[in-house]
Amino acid sequence: MKTQKIPFSIDKMKDAVRYETRDGREVIQVKDFDCCDGITVAAVIGGELEQFHDNGRYISDKENARDLLVIIEKPIEYPCLCWVSGDNETPRKDDGSFVQLMQSANVSYSGIVTWDYSTPLTDEELAELGLMRVEKCAN
């Protein structure tokens, strides 16, 4: 499984692994209140109680560093580009690992080479290589 940041919505709260703000701060104790229109979500950020609109926005009509994001887990879709290693449990570019197109967690796309460990490239790492992730569409 990999994690993905998505804009906050009350419907996605059930899928949340955790929450954070747009600027990366940890958010705990998120609660939706059904009592009124407008500001209906409360959360604790850095020990302080903050209030949000039901769309997770701190200010309703524009993006703000305090806006809430939902972190969800998403299965890894193969084939994908991965950092691979025979001896490092969490291969990354800074530890001498290299990139391989993988058909599953341990088997290269060619099916000939197997690896003990693989870690899918992040969106940021793909962008550094001039690539981007493409989601499969249902036909």
C-alpha positions as CSV (number, residue, x, y, z in Angstrom):
1,M,0.0,0.0,0.0
2,K,1.1,3.6,-0.6
3,T,-0.3,6.7,0.8
4,Q,-1.9,9.5,-1.1
5,K,-2.9,13.1,-0.1
6,I,-6.3,14.2,-1.2
7,P,-8.4,17.2,-0.5
8,F,-10.5,16.9,2.7
9,S,-14.2,15.9,2.4
10,I,-16.5,14.6,5.0
11,D,-17.2,11.5,2.8
12,K,-13.5,10.6,2.7
13,M,-13.0,10.8,6.5
14,K,-13.9,7.1,6.8
15,D,-11.0,6.2,4.5
16,A,-8.4,8.4,6.3
17,V,-5.2,6.9,7.7
18,R,-4.3,10.3,9.1
19,Y,-4.7,14.0,8.3
20,E,-2.4,16.9,7.7
21,T,-2.5,20.5,6.7
22,R,-1.6,21.7,3.2
23,D,1.7,22.9,4.6
24,G,2.4,19.5,6.2
25,R,1.5,19.9,9.8
26,E,0.1,16.9,11.7
27,V,-3.6,17.1,12.4
28,I,-5.3,15.0,15.2
29,Q,-8.8,14.6,16.6
30,V,-10.7,15.6,13.5
31,K,-14.5,15.9,14.2
32,D,-17.4,16.8,12.0
33,F,-20.4,18.5,13.7
34,D,-23.8,18.3,12.1
35,C,-25.2,21.3,14.0
36,C,-24.9,24.2,11.6
37,D,-24.0,25.4,8.2
38,G,-20.5,26.8,7.3
39,I,-17.8,26.0,9.8
40,T,-18.7,22.4,10.8
41,V,-15.3,20.7,11.2
42,A,-12.9,21.0,14.2
43,A,-9.4,19.6,14.5
44,V,-6.4,19.9,16.8
45,I,-3.2,21.2,15.1
46,G,-0.1,21.8,17.2
47,G,-2.1,21.6,20.5
48,E,-4.6,24.3,19.3
49,L,-8.3,23.7,18.3
50,E,-8.9,25.0,14.8
51,Q,-12.2,25.3,12.9
52,F,-12.8,24.5,9.2
53,H,-15.5,24.6,6.6
54,D,-17.0,21.2,5.6
55,N,-14.7,21.1,2.6
56,G,-11.7,21.3,4.9
57,R,-10.8,24.9,3.9
58,Y,-9.7,27.3,6.6
59,I,-11.0,30.1,4.5
60,S,-13.9,29.0,2.4
61,D,-13.2,30.6,-0.9
62,K,-9.4,30.2,-1.4
63,E,-6.5,27.8,-0.7
64,N,-4.7,28.3,2.6
65,A,-1.7,26.6,4.2
66,R,-4.0,25.5,7.0
67,D,-6.5,23.7,4.8
68,L,-7.0,20.0,5.7
69,L,-5.8,17.1,3.6
70,V,-6.9,13.5,4.0
71,I,-4.1,10.8,3.8
72,I,-5.5,7.6,2.5
73,E,-3.9,4.2,1.7
74,K,-4.0,3.1,-1.9
75,P,-2.9,-0.3,-3.3
76,I,0.1,-0.2,-5.5
77,E,-0.8,-0.7,-9.1
78,Y,1.7,-2.7,-11.1
79,P,3.4,-2.4,-13.5
80,C,5.2,0.6,-12.0
81,L,8.7,2.0,-11.7
82,C,10.4,1.1,-8.4
83,W,13.6,1.6,-6.6
84,V,15.0,-2.0,-6.2
85,S,17.6,-3.7,-4.1
86,G,18.8,-7.1,-3.1
87,D,19.7,-6.2,0.4
88,N,18.1,-2.8,1.5
89,E,14.6,-3.2,2.9
90,T,13.6,0.3,1.8
91,P,15.4,1.1,-1.4
92,R,15.7,4.8,-2.3
93,K,17.8,6.8,-4.8
94,D,20.2,8.0,-2.1
95,D,21.4,4.5,-1.0
96,G,22.7,3.2,-4.3
97,S,19.5,1.5,-5.4
98,F,18.4,1.8,-9.0
99,V,15.1,2.1,-10.9
100,Q,13.4,-1.0,-12.5
101,L,10.1,-1.5,-14.1
102,M,8.3,-4.0,-11.9
103,Q,5.4,-6.3,-12.7
104,S,4.9,-7.2,-9.0
105,A,6.6,-6.4,-5.7
106,N,9.5,-8.6,-6.4
107,V,9.5,-9.5,-10.1
108,S,10.8,-7.2,-12.9
109,Y,8.7,-6.5,-15.9
110,S,10.8,-8.9,-18.0
111,G,10.0,-11.7,-15.5
112,I,13.7,-12.7,-15.5
113,V,15.1,-10.6,-12.7
114,T,13.7,-10.8,-9.1
115,W,14.5,-8.5,-6.3
116,D,14.2,-9.0,-2.5
117,Y,13.0,-5.4,-2.0
118,S,11.2,-2.7,-4.1
119,T,9.7,0.7,-3.4
120,P,7.5,2.5,-5.9
121,L,8.8,5.9,-7.0
122,T,6.9,8.8,-5.5
123,D,5.2,11.4,-7.8
124,E,8.0,13.8,-6.9
125,E,10.7,11.3,-7.9
126,L,8.9,10.6,-11.2
127,A,8.8,14.3,-11.9
128,E,12.5,14.5,-11.4
129,L,12.9,12.0,-14.2
130,G,10.5,13.9,-16.4
131,L,7.7,11.3,-15.9
132,M,4.3,11.3,-14.2
133,R,1.9,8.7,-12.8
134,V,-1.1,7.9,-15.0
135,E,-4.2,6.4,-13.4
136,K,-5.9,3.6,-15.3
137,C,-9.4,4.4,-16.6
138,A,-12.3,2.0,-16.5
139,N,-13.5,1.1,-20.0
